[in-house]
Amino acid sequence: MKRLYRSKTERILGGVCGGIGVHLDVDPIIIRIVWVVLTRLSLGIGIVAYIVCWIIIPEEQGVPTVAPVHE
């Protein structure tokens, strides 16, 4: 059974949408767009839901965090 984790590689903020996208085998950008649309339609409840998911969903293990490239 596949478990839901916050992504370390497909992340912009907390890795929630990236983790959901990886779990559902959907491009994380699609998940982010849907999340933004639902947040706007629900008067911001999606922000609270994102924070709750950020706290509850564990971060994936064994994958190195992507470090920013410094030139």
Order of alpha helices (4+ residues) and beta strands (2+ residues): alpha-alpha-alpha
